[in-house]
Amino acid sequence: MLGAAVLLCGGRRLDGSGHWLGTLLAAASFVVGAVLFVDMLGKGAEERALHQKLFSWIPVEGFQADIAFQLDQLSMTFVLLITGVGTLIHIYSIGYMEHDERRRRFFGYLNLFLAAMLLLVVADNYLLLYVGWEGVGLASYLLIGFWQHKPSAATAAKKAFLVNRVGDMGLSIAIMLMFTTFGTFAFGPVLAATEETSEGMLTAIGLMLLLAACGKSAQVPLQSWLGDAMEGPTPVSALIHAATMVTAGVYLIVRSGAIFNAAPDAQLAVVIVGAVTLLFGAIVGCAKDDIKKALAGSTMSQIGYMVLAAGLGPIGYAFAIMHLVTHGFFKAGLFLGAGSVMHGMNDEVDMRKYGGLRKYMPITFVTFGLGYLAIIGFPGLSGFWSKDKIIEAAFAYDDGIRGWIFGGVALLGAGITAFYMTRVMIMTFFGEKRWQPAPDADKAASAEPAAESHAGEMPHPHESPRSMTIPMIVLAFGSVFAGAFFSIGDRFANWLAPVTEFEHPHPVISVPAITTATMVVLLAGALIAYLMYGRRPVPVTAPRGSLLTRAARRDLLQDDFNHVVLVRGGEHLTRSLVYVDHSLVDGVVNGTAASFGGLSGRLRKLQNGYARSYAVSMFGGTAILIAATLLMRAV
């Protein structure tokens, strides 16, 4: 936060050194986190949680909001991931944004993003978490739309902000329900009181938390912003899609595990959303020719795996977070590798115009390749240990038909992952050169980065500078070794157990059978991709494709659906409400006023100022009184 304040308020005098300051403070945050981590390891498992109250934010009668922090095993995992991967992305950005005249501001936004994300994961109550949650939304808006001179970037930033606002409403309603139900929104009291609360109320809170998670983690039905977010600089894509923003929803669900454990319907909804999204994102990733958008579809799918695991309860919480951490390594490495490729290809993003780059960019090729092997679940690499555990847990869900359904979905997703990532690998680094001159000047305005124009130039691919390749190498090591380190001996699950609970899954079929089936579908997906893209020339222009391919290129018509159902539906709803307001509400008010006005006008005619009229009325009144008196006597 200090770095953001200095860099954004310090002015142009920091233009020459602001990037170093931002990177130094990000690295310092990682060092502080590492020191606290070592101190935490020296304590017993039940004594590792730290609580620190700074001050009372809103102390009024019946309402107490504190600025207080909680550092336990779960939040420590995120602190190290956010600051570690975030620092590497800062270092990478030094070289990547070298020619951008607004580099100081970019690093200020990066620092702001890390600060908001850290606040989100170390808060000890839902209200303070909400502050970090909104801070992440603001920072992502600023970073996605950093090149606001591009209309597509400005539109993508607004889209991300608005879609996330829908999810944010879910979190705000959940916090309100918590306060009215529990009288507090601190994690400890809320989660401890779930056993004494009605299942209906917990289900409502759980569904609202799920809505919030869908917005931040780009899960169906609030996933439409993720692909458009690729309009931001590539380091932003790595920061948002690997270690930080999209993982916030997974953190929220796992942190609120006690609520979902006591609300089976809400927990089932989490599993369904994760299963649908992992297939949705995988199918979209199969049809994208833009390398960053293909990886964005992959992110959506991998976060779907995490949400699926988080919905499985104690048998899945640890695996969801473990896959989140390993995904932070290999997906950040893949995005930074994509940025390295773009750096050497005049900022071209179309993979159909790549080919044969392994000879010219060996470090990028090796690090990207290790990330590729990790994400598809190649035996021994990080994805193999984390994603396969989620598949096993999915087959153990409910010990019945649901286990077969969700286990089968997770297994199918692994095969599709192998297909689209092999496709990316082949189209980028193998085959014949398909290089094309850079776009003309009119189109160059939409390319990365803003300060350089390569209009009309033929690409001359080359390896990126060390400031970009060193972070990629470090992430590649994590892609290879992190999974085995976490998984062997259930080290990671035991680490999180005091916070998230942990139960060994018991799948409906044996673990060796699941592992064998996973390897079969993995090889099948990779083989199909090789036959389609490795054994035949890749056309520079995309063929028309099947109906499913055309739909996947348009993100399975998600924007069309949103336009028809939400935009047009909202317009029709608004017009209907205006009609009801004018015809019914205003009609009743105006009609009542008109009725009294008309009656008053008629009564006014009796007071005309003529004595004869008054005499007649007096005579008539007297006659009525006499008639009434005679009638009463007769009765």
N, C-alpha and C positions, 0 to 999 in steps of 0.2 A: 504494500500500500504506500509505503514511503517512496519507493521508486516511481510509482505511478504519479504521485503528487509532484515530485521534483521534475520528472520528465515532461509532464503535461503543463506545468505552470512555470517552468524555468526559462522558457523562451528559446530563441535561436542560438543563444550563447552556448547551449548544450548540444548543438547539432553535430559537432565533431566528436563528442565523447559520450553522448547519451546512450548509445547502444552498449558501450562497455559498462556503464553504470547499471543499466537494466539487467544485463547478464550477471554482473557481480552480485547484485542483490538477490536474484533468483538462486544463484549458487549458494549464497550465504543462508538462504532459507533452507536449502537442502542440508547444509552442514548442521544447522540447528536441529532439524528433524532427525538427522543421523545420530547426533549426540543424545537426544532424548530417547531414540530407539535403543541405543546401547544401554542407557540407564534403565530402560524398561526391561530389557533382557536380564538384568541383574536382580530382578524381583520375582516373587512367586507369581504364578499364573493369575491368582485371584487378587493380587495387590498391584497389578500393573496399571489400572485405570487412574488417571489424574483428573482432578476437578479444580477449576480456578474461577472464582467469581470476581469480576472486576468491580462492578457497581450495579445498582438498580437503575434500570433504564426508565421504567414507568412505574413508580411506587404509588399506587392509589388504593383506597379501600376496596378489597375484593378482587384486585387485579395487580399482579406482581410480574413484571417483565424484567429479567436480569440479562446483563451482558456477561455471560459465563461460558467457559469452554470446558470441553471434555476430551481427553486424549486417552483412548483405549486401543486395543489391538486392531479394531476395525478402522478407526480414524487414522491411526499411525500408518497402516498400510496405504491409505490414500495420500497421506502427507508425503511419504517417500516417493510414491508414484508421481504425484503432481509436481513436486519440486524437482525430482530427478529427471524425468522425461521433459518437463518444462524447461529446465536448464539446458538440456541438450538441444531443444528446439530454439532456444535463445541463441546458442552458439551457432547453430546452422543458419539462423536468420542474419547473423553478421555478414556472412558471405552472400546469402541469397538476396538480401535487400540492399546490397552495397551501393547500387546506383539510384536508389529511390531517394528523392530529395526530402521526403517526410519520414525518414527512418527513425528519428528520435521519437516522433509521435507513435509510430508503430510499436516501438519497444515500451513506451508508456502504456499502451493498450494491453500488450502482453503481460506486463507487471500487474495491471489492474485485473486482468483475467485470473492470473494465479492467486492474487490476494482474495478475490471473491470466492474462488473455488476452495481455498483453504478455510475461509470463514464458514463455508457451507459444511465442510466435513468435520470441523472441530467444535462447532456449536453444541451446547449441551441441551438445547431446547428447540422446538419446532419453529418458534417465532424468529429466533436469531438465524436458524437455518434458512428461513424464508428470505432474510435480508441478503445472505450470500447467494441464494437461488436467483433473486432478482438482479444482483450484481453480475452474476455470470451471464444472464440474459442481456444486460446492457453492454457488457464487454464484447460478447459475441456479435451483437449488432454493429458495434464500432469496427470490429475486425473483419467481419464478412463484407461490410460496405467500405472497407478502407480505401479502395480505389473508386471513390464515388463518382469520378468522371465517367465511369462505365455505367450506362443505364441498367445493364443486367445485374451489376454488383449492388447498386442502390436498391433495386427491386428485390433481390435475394435477401438483403439485410432486413428490409421491411417485412418480407414474408416470414423469415425466421422469427422475428420479433412478435408478429401477430399470432402465428401458430402457437408459439410458446406461451403467449398470454392466455390462450384457451386452457392449456395445462396448468398454468399458474393459478387460475381461478379454482381448479380442483384442490390445489394445496391450501389456498386461503380458506376454502370452505371446510376442508378437513381440520385445519387448526381451530376454526370457530367451533366445530362440533366437539373437538377435544376439550376446549375450555368449558363449554356448557355441560359436558358430560363428567369431566374429571376435575374441573376447577383449576387446571394448570395445563401447560403445554411443555413442561420439562420431560425429557426422555424417561428418566427413572420412574417418577410417579405414574406417568401415562401407561408405560409398558407393564408396570407391576400391577395395575388395577384392571387389566383386561379380563382376568378370570371372573371378576365380579360385575362385569358389564354385559348388557344384553347383546346377543349375537347380531340382532338387526342393526343396532347402532354401530358395532364394530365393522359390519359389512359395509355400511354407508361410508364410514371413515376410510376403510380399505379401498373402496372403489374410487373415492376422491383422490387418495394417494396414488392409485394406479393411473388415473387421468393425468396427474402431474408428471408421473414418470414417463408416460407416453409422449408428452410434449418435449421434455428435455432429452430423452433417450431415443427420439424419433421412432416410436413404435406405432403400429397401426392403431387408430386411424389418424394420428397426428405426425405422420412421417414425411409429409410432402416437402418440408423445408430443407431436408438434409442434402439432397442432390444439388439444389440451387446454391447451397452454402459453399460449393466449390468455386464460386466466383471470387472468393477471398484469396489472398496470397497463400501459396502452398504451405508455409509453416503454420498458418492458421488452420488449414485442413488437418494437419497432423495434430495440432494442439486440441482442436475440438473433437476430432473423430477417434483419437487414440486414448488419451490419458485423462481427459477432463470432462468437458460438458456432457457428452453423451453417456458417460458413466454415472452421472448424478442421479438419474432415475433408479439405477440398480442399487446405488448406495441407499437411497430413500426406502426402497422396498426391504432390503436386508436389515437396515437399522430399525424398521418398524415390524420386524419379523413376528413379535409377540401378538400384534394386532391381526396379522394374516393367519397365524396359527389358530387363533380363536374364531376366525371367520372363514370357514371352508369355501363358501361361495365366492368370496373375494379372491381367495387363493387360487381357485380354479380359473377365475377370470384372468389372473396374472399368467397362468400357464398357457391359456388359449391365446392371449395376446402375443406372448413370446413365440409360440409355435407358428402362428400365422405370419408374424413379422420375419422370422428366420427364413421362411420360404419366399415371402414377398421380396425381401432384399436380395436373396440369392438369384431369383429369376430376373430381376431388374439388372443385376450385375452381369448377367450372361449376354446382354444385348447392347451394352454401352461401348462405344468406340473411344470416348473421352476417357483417358486413363484415370483421371481423378474421380470421375463419376462412377466408373467401374468399381473403384476402391470404396466410394461412398456407399454403393449398394452392398458391398461386402461388409462394411461397418454396420449397416442396418441389420444385416443377417446375423452377424456375430453378437451384437447387443441383444438380438432376439434369443440367442442361445443363453445369454446371461439372465435375461428376464424369465425365460422358461425355467432355468435352474432355481432362480430365486422363488418362483412359485411352487416349487416342490417341497418347501419347508426345510426342516433340519437335515434332510438327506441331500439338499441342493445348495444351501446358502454358501458353504465354504467353496464349493466348486464354481459357483457364480462369480465370487470374488477372485478366485484363483485364475479363472479364464479372463476376467477383467484385467488382471495384472499382466498376464502373459500377452494378452491382446494389446496392451499398452506398448509392449516392446515391439512385437512384429508389425502391428499396424502403423505405428509411428515410423518404423524403419521403411515400410512400404511407401508411405506418403512422402517421406523425405527422399527416397529413391526416385519416386515419380517426379519430384521437383528437380532432382539432379538431372534426370533425363530431359526435362523441359529446358533446363539451364543450358544444356548442350545442343538442343534442337530448336533454337530460336523461339522458345516458349510455345512450341507446337504441342497440343494435347491429344490430337487424333492418332491413335495407335496404328491406324491403317497407313500412316505416313512415317512410321518408324521402320523397324526391321534391321537385323544384323548389328545391333548396337553393342553386343557383348565384346566385340573386338576393340571398340573405341572407348568404352567406359568400364574397364574391368572391375574396379572397386564397387561401382554402382551395381554391376551385374551380380557379383558375388553376394553383396549384402542384401540386395533385393531378392536374389534367389533363395537365400536362407530364410528370409521373411516369408516367401512363397511356400517353401517346404513346411515352415512352422504353422502357417494358417490352414493348410490343407490337412494337417495332422500326420505328417510323415513320421514314422516310428522314431522315437528318441528325442524329437524336437519338442518345443514348448507346447504347441497346439495339440500334439498327440496326448500329452498328459492331462491337459485341462479340458479340452473339448470331448475327448472320449469318456471322461468321468461324467460329464453332463449327459451324454448318451446313455451311459449305464444307469444314472439316476432317473432318467426319463423312463426307461424300461421298468424301473422299480416303483413307479408312481401308482398308488392305489392297488397294487397287486392284482390287477384285473385288466379289463379291456382298455381302460385308459392308459395303462402302461404300454400296451401294444401300439395304441394310436400315437401317443406322444413320442415314444421311443422310435417308432417308424418315421415320424416326421423329422426328428433329429438326425436319424440315419440318412434319410433322403437328402437333407440339407448338406450333409458332409460330402455326398457325391456331387451335388451341384457346385459346392465350393471348389472342389478339385477341378471341375470343368471350367468355371469362369476364371479362376486364377491361373490355370495352365494356359488358357486362351490369352490372358494378359501377358504372361511370360513369353509365349511364342511370338505374339505379334510385336512385342517390343524388342526383344533381344535376339531372336532367331530369324531365319529366312533371308530373303533378298532385301537389298535396300529399296525403300519406297519413299525416299526423301523428296520433298517438294519445296519450291521456293516459299519464303515467308509470305503471308498475306499482303495485299497492297496497302497503301497508306490509309485508305478508308477503313479497312478492317483491322489495321494494326492498333487502332485506339482501344480495342477490346482485349489486347494481349497482355501477358505478364512479361516483365515488370513495366511500370509506367514510364520509367526514365529512358528506356532504350527502344529504338525502332529498328527492326530487321527487315523492313518491307522490301520484297523482291530478292532477298539474299537466299542462297542455297545453304542449308545447314552444314556446319562443320563440327560434328559431335566430338566432344572432348571430355575428359574427366573433370569433375568439379574441384574447387580449391579445398584445402585441408579443413577449413572451418566448416565445410559441408560434409566431407567424407568421414571425419573422425566421429561425429555423432552417429552417423550411419553404422560405423563399425561397432561402436559401443552397443547400440540397439541390436545389432546382429548377434552379439554374444548373448544378450538376454533372450533373443528368439531361440537360440540353440539350447542354453543351459538352464534357464529359469524354471521351466516346467518340471524337469527331473529333480531339481533342488527342492521345489515346493512339495512334490508329490511323494517322493520316496519316504516311507515311514509315516505317511499322513502328516508331515511336518506342518504344512500350511493349515490343514483342517484343525489340528490340535492347537495351533497358535490362535485361531479365531474362536475356538470352542467356548471360552468363557463369555463371549459376547453374542455369538450367533447360534449356539448349540450345534451339535454334530451327531448324526447317526449314519452308520454304514448302510448304504443302499443294498437291497436284496432284489436284483432284477428278476423278471419272470422267466428269463432264459439265462444260461450261464455266462459269466464274464468272458471266457475265451471265445464263446460263440459270437458275442457282441463285437469283440475286437476283430475277429475274422471277418464278420459281415462288414464292419467299417472299412477294413482294408480292401475288401472286394469292391465296394461302391466307390472308394477313393480311386482305385486303379481304373475302374470303369469310366469315371468322370474324366480323369486325366487322359485316358486312351481316346475317348470320343473327341476331346478337344484337339489332341494331336492329329487324329485322322481328318478333322475338319479344317485345321489351320496350319498344321505342320507338314502335311504331305501334299498340299496343293497351294498354289500361289494365292496370296491374300490380295484381293482387289483394293485399289486405292479408294474407290467409291463403294460404299456399302450396298450390297444387293437389297432388293425389296424385302425378302424374307417372308416367313410365314405370318399368319395372323397373330400368333403369340409373340413372335419376335417384334413385330411392329408395335404391339401393345406394350411390350417391355421397354422398347426405346422411348416410349412416352410414359414411362414409370407406371405401367399397368393402369393407365388412364386415371391416376390419382388426382391430377389437377382438373381433369374433365369432371370427375365425380364431385370434387369440392365445388366446382363452379356451378354444376347443375343443382346439387343438393343444398349446399350452404349459401353460395352467392345468390343464385336465382331464388332458392327457397327463402333466403332471408329477405330478398326484395319483395316476394309475394307476401310473406308474413308481415312485413312492414306496411305494405299497401293495405292488407286486410285490417291491420290494427288502426291505420289512419281512417279507413272507411267506418269501422266500428266506433271510433272516437267521434267522427263527424256525425254519423247517422244515429248512433244509439246514445252515447254519452252527451254530446252536444245537443242531439235531438231532444232528449228528455229535458235538459236545462232550458233550451230555447223554447221548446213547446210549452213548458210550464209558464215561463215568462210571458209568452204570447197569449196563453189562455187567460191569465190574470189581467193582462193589458186589454184584451177584448172585453172581458167582463167589466172592467173599470170604465171602459168607453161607453158601454151600454148603460151602466148605472149613472154615469155622468149626465146622460140625457134627461134624467128625472129632475135634475137641478138646473132648470132653464131660466129662472129669474122672473117668470110670469106668475102673478098672484092667482089668476084663475086656475092655473095648473096645480098650485099648492092647495087651493080650496077644494078642487076635485079630489086630490089625494087624501085630504083630511076627511072629506065626506065619505070616500070609499073606505077609509080606515074605520071611521065610526060605524058604518054599515056592517063591516065585518065583525066588529066587537059586539054589536047588538045581536047579530045573527048567532054568534058563538054563545052569547049569554042565554038566549032563548033555547038554543039547542041543548045546552047543559041542563036547564031547568026541565026540559021535556024528558030527558033521560032520567 
